Amino acid sequence: MTAQTTEADRTDTGRSRALSQRGTATSATVFFRLLGGSLGTALFGAVLLNRLQHNLAVLPAGTTGRASVNVASLQGAPQQLRSRAGPVLHALLEAFARSYQAIYWWAVPFAVATLLLALLLRETPLRTTAHVGRGEQEEATP
């Protein structure tokens, strides 16, 4: 790969488009990657918060008063969590662990669906030559 090679040259999007459309194809690819990452982060963050609220609500009765442990009280520094009593800290860590476990269970179907979609992609062979200096001819070809 040369120093002038762009991301569009390394992806199927760039290889299947005319030279004049590579910028558009690259920007669309980057946009949808960013959009997917943002939506995925929001979705998994919502699942984590939901499960954490549920797991905090079902803390063992002997560990702490229910009014003192809520999501808002956990938004401080990690030192605030460490300052809690042993049984309370253990219950909080258990709630977090169960909440993260739920995220991974939610992620498995997305990973399987992504793998299946990747297997359905059409394989496009790479070029064997660089075609240096032939940019004008590529633009003229529909």
C-alpha positions in Angstrom: 0.0 0.0 0.0 1.3 3.4 -0.8 1.1 6.6 1.3 -1.7 7.9 -1.0 -4.0 5.0 -0.3 -7.2 6.0 1.4 -9.6 4.0 3.5 -11.9 3.8 0.5 -9.2 1.9 -1.4 -9.0 -0.7 1.5 -12.7 -1.4 1.7 -15.2 -2.9 -0.8 -17.0 0.5 -0.8 -14.0 2.1 -2.4 -13.3 -0.6 -4.9 -16.8 -0.9 -6.2 -17.2 2.8 -6.9 -15.9 5.0 -9.6 -13.0 7.3 -8.7 -15.2 10.4 -8.5 -17.5 8.7 -6.0 -14.9 7.3 -3.5 -15.1 10.3 -1.2 -18.9 10.0 -1.0 -18.7 6.3 -0.4 -16.0 6.7 2.3 -17.9 9.4 4.1 -21.1 7.3 4.1 -19.2 4.3 5.5 -17.7 6.4 8.3 -21.0 8.0 9.1 -22.9 4.7 9.4 -20.0 3.2 11.5 -20.3 6.2 13.9 -24.0 6.1 14.0 -24.0 2.3 14.8 -21.5 2.8 17.5 -23.5 5.6 19.1 -26.7 3.6 18.9 -25.0 0.5 20.3 -23.5 2.5 23.2 -26.9 4.0 24.0 -28.7 0.7 23.8 -26.2 -1.2 26.0 -26.0 1.7 28.5 -29.8 1.6 28.8 -29.7 -2.1 29.5 -27.0 -1.6 32.1 -28.8 1.1 33.9 -32.1 -0.9 33.8 -30.5 -4.0 35.2 -28.5 -2.1 37.8 -31.6 -0.4 39.1 -33.3 -3.8 39.3 -30.3 -5.5 41.0 -30.0 -2.7 43.5 -33.7 -3.0 44.4 -33.3 -6.7 45.2 -30.2 -6.2 47.5 -30.3 -8.6 50.5 -32.3 -7.0 53.3 -29.5 -7.3 55.9 -26.9 -5.4 53.9 -28.3 -1.8 54.0 -31.4 0.3 54.1 -32.9 0.4 50.6 -33.2 4.2 50.7 -29.5 4.7 51.0 -28.5 2.7 47.9 -29.8 4.0 44.5 -28.2 4.8 41.2 -27.8 8.5 42.0 -25.7 7.7 45.1 -23.3 5.6 43.0 -22.4 8.3 40.5 -19.5 9.7 42.6 -15.9 8.7 42.7 -14.8 5.1 43.3 -13.5 6.1 46.7 -17.2 6.7 47.8 -18.0 3.1 46.9 -15.0 1.8 48.7 -15.9 3.7 51.9 -19.1 1.6 52.4 -19.2 -1.2 54.8 -18.1 -4.7 53.8 -21.5 -6.4 53.3 -22.8 -3.3 51.5 -19.8 -3.1 49.2 -20.1 -6.8 48.4 -23.8 -6.4 47.6 -23.0 -3.4 45.3 -20.3 -5.3 43.5 -22.7 -8.2 43.0 -25.3 -5.9 41.6 -22.8 -4.5 39.1 -21.6 -7.9 38.1 -25.1 -9.2 37.4 -25.8 -6.0 35.4 -22.8 -6.4 33.2 -23.6 -10.1 32.8 -27.0 -9.0 31.3 -25.2 -6.8 28.8 -23.2 -9.7 27.5 -26.3 -11.8 27.2 -27.9 -9.0 25.1 -24.7 -8.7 23.0 -24.6 -12.3 21.9 -27.6 -12.1 19.5 -26.1 -9.0 17.9 -22.7 -10.7 17.5 -24.4 -13.8 15.9 -26.5 -11.6 13.6 -23.4 -9.6 12.6 -21.5 -12.8 11.8 -24.3 -14.2 9.7 -24.6 -10.9 7.8 -20.9 -10.9 7.2 -21.1 -14.4 5.7 -23.7 -13.2 3.3 -21.5 -10.4 1.9 -20.4 -10.9 -1.7 -16.7 -11.5 -2.0 -14.9 -9.0 -4.3 -11.3 -10.0 -5.3 -8.6 -7.5 -4.8 -6.9 -5.8 -7.7 -3.6 -7.3 -8.7 -2.2 -4.1 -10.3 -2.1 -0.5 -9.1 -3.4 1.1 -12.3 -1.3 4.2 -11.6 -2.0 7.1 -14.0 -5.3 5.6 -15.2 -7.6 7.9 -13.1 -9.1 9.7 -16.1 -10.1 6.5 -17.7 -11.7 5.2 -14.5 -13.8 8.4 -14.2 -15.0 8.1 -17.8 -16.1 4.5 -17.4 -19.6 4.2 -15.9 
